[in-house]
């Protein structure tokens, strides 16, 4: 089980370990974004630190309706105790976890200040 908390800003946050192609590991606080159908977004400085390998680009519709092209990178994350390969989009701001990473999981949110976030493995 993966656990986290609801922040005072009403964001569901978990700690996620991202593993780079250089085998460096970095724990990051990531916001769960159920409106994002990808795996993960990461900021440029973390992508450079972990020396993630480029994997093309993706046309993306942002929450405000703007369409942008974002660079994609190969990364690994520790997910339910196992390393999982993911595509990470380079985006400004903090890391976001999308529905592709959550797929196969049960997500439970207690949406109150400091409420619990739990993610259980289903399949």
N, C-alpha and C positions, 0 to 999 in steps of 0.2 A: 504494500500500500504506500502511496505517495501522499504526503500531507502538506498543508500550507495554511494560510490565513487570509481573511478578508481584511483589507486595509481600511483606514478611516475614509479614504477616497473611494471606497466601494470597488476596489479591484481585487480579484482573486489571484493571489501570489503563491507560487511554489519555488523552492530552490531546485535548480536543475544543473547537473554536471555536464558540461560540453567538453568533448575530447577532440583535439586538433590532429591534423596529419603529422604534426611533430610530436605527438603523444603527450603534449601538455594538456593538463586538465584545468578547467576553470569552473567554479561554482558561481552561478548567476541567479539572481532573482528574476523570475519570468512571470509575466501577466498572462493569464488564460484568456484567450480571445475567441469566443465561439463564432464570431462573425468572420474569422479568418480560416479559409479552407486548406491552407498549406500546413507545413510542419512547424516551422520556427522562423522568426526573424532575429537577426543579430546586428549590432552596430559595427561599423567599419573597424574601429580600434580593436575589438575582440576578434574579428575575422583575421586581421593582420597578426595579432598576438599568437593566435592558434595556427597560423599559416594554413588556413583552409584552402582547398583546391577549388578553382573556378569550375562551374558546371553549367555555364550558359547564362541565359537571362529569361525572365518571365514577365509577360504583360499582366499587370495587376490593377484591379479596381479598388481604390482606397475607400474607407468608410464615408468620406465626403463626396464620393462619386467621381473624383479625378482618376484618370487612367495614367499609370506610370509604368516604366520598364525598370525592373529591379534585377540586379545581378544575383545569381544563385551560386552557392558553394556547397561542397560535400562536407558533412560533419558527422560526428557520432555523438549520441547522448546516452547517458545512463538512465534507462527507463524500465521501471519495474524490476530492477536488479540486473538487467541485461544491457549490453551495448547494442544500440540500434542505429543504423545508418539513416540519416535524414538529409533533406535538402534545406539549407538555410538561406533565406532571402536577406540581402543587405538592406537594412532600413534604419532611418534615424530613430532615436529614442531607445527605450529599454527593450530587452528581449520579449517577444510574444510567442506563446504556444498556441498553435492552431488545431483545427479539428483532425487533420491527418495524423498528428502525433497522438491525439486523444483516442483515435479510432481503436476499438477493441477494449475500451475502458468504461467504467462507470464513474461519472463525475458527480459529486455531491457537494453543494455549497450551502453553508449556513450564512445567509446574507444579512449579517448584523456586524457591527464593529467588532473586530477580532474573532469573527466566526470561523469555524473550521472549514477547510477545503480538503476533501479526500478523493483520491483517484485510485480505484481498484481495477485490477486486471480481470477481464472477462474471458478472452479467448486465447 
